[in-house]
Amino acid sequence: MRFLIDENLSPRICTSLIASGHGATHIRDHGMASATDSQVLAKAATDGLVLITADRGDFGRELALTRAVEPSVILLRQLPDVVRASDVAALLLANLTTVVESALSKGAFVVLTPTAIRVRHLPLH
């Protein structure tokens, strides 16, 4: 899979994802520091990337309001205030099952916590 890491997560997550055979870039790699949620979603959709974020903000709401079918988003929730990039990458990789990857490839909003995962298919209702 190919991922776009949001600015609220460490760019070092990319290193672990790439080492595991995935494509990954950080939003800063695209010169988009401080970009709006709409701009980030548009970038991910245009480039065919799955957005990974810890921002509980407006990504889900925007996808629902626009009834978008892309991009797929992984929302990381309930992470400790201080968490190492390697721990976040390990959590992501441990949960990239065949079922989750299939859903992401078709369009999904995935909420991932250290103890649970919820997959909602796009468009959100």
N, C-alpha and C positions, 0 to 999 in steps of 0.2 A: 504494500500500500504506500501511498504518497501522502505525507502530512505537512500541514502548515501549523507551526507552533505560535500561539498568541503571545503577545508581549508580556503578559502577566506570568509567564512560565520561563524557566531558564533556557537559553539557547543550547546548553549542554545536553538537553534531552535529545536533540537532533543526533548527537554523536552516538548515543546508545541505540536509537532507532535505526540509524544507518548501519551500525555494526551488526544489527540483526537482520539486515537485508531489505529494509524499508527505505523509501525516499523521505527526506525530512529537511525542511528549511524553517527558519525563524522569520517572523514578520519583519524584523529589523533587516534581514538579508535582502528584503525587497524595498528598503527605504521607506517603510510604512510605520515607523514609530509614531505613536499617538493617532493612528488612523481611526476613523469612526467604525463602529460595529458594521455598518452597511458596507463600508469600503473593504473591511476584512472579509466579510461574507462574499462580496463580489469577487475579490481576488481568489479566494479558495474555489469558488464556482468556476471562474474563467480558466483556472489552471488545473482543474480536476483534482483538487487536494481536499483531504479530510482535515477540518479545522480542529485542533486540540486547544482547549481553553480551560481556565479555572475561573473565568469571569461569569458570575451568575447573573450578569446584567441582561442585556436585551437580545441575545442571539436567538433564544427559543421563541421569544415574543415576535421578533422580526420574521423568523421563518414561518410562524403561524399566521401572522397578519398578511404576509405576501403569498401564502400557500405555496411556497417554494418547494421544489423537489430536489434541490441541490443548493449548497454543498452539504455533505454529511458533517456532523459536529459531534465531538466527544467532549462532554462537560465533566471536568473533574471536580468533585465536591467532597466536603468533609475532610480535606487534607489538613494536617497539622499546620500551625502558623509558620513553622520552619521545617522545610522538607528538602532533602537533597534531590538534585536532578536525577541521580541514578535510581533513587527510590520511586520517583514518579515514572521514569521509563520502565522500571521493573513492573510496576502496577499496570501500566498500559500493555506491555508485552504479555503479561500473564493472562490478560483478559481479551486478547485478540484471537479469539477462537474462530473456527470456521464459520460458525453461525453469526458472530459479530461482524467478521470481515464481509460476509455475504450481505448482511443488512447495510453496512456502510457503503458497499459498492452499488447498492440500489437506491440509497438515499435514506439516512436515518439520523435521529438525534439520540445519542447514547449518553446516559448519565452514569458515571462510574465513581463509586466510593471505594474506600479500602475494604468494604465488606459486602458490597452489592453492585449489581449492574442492571440498568433498565434500558431497554431498546424500544424506541418509538419510530415507526416508519414515517417518512415524509410523503406527502405534506402533512403537517401537524394540524389537528382539528381543535 
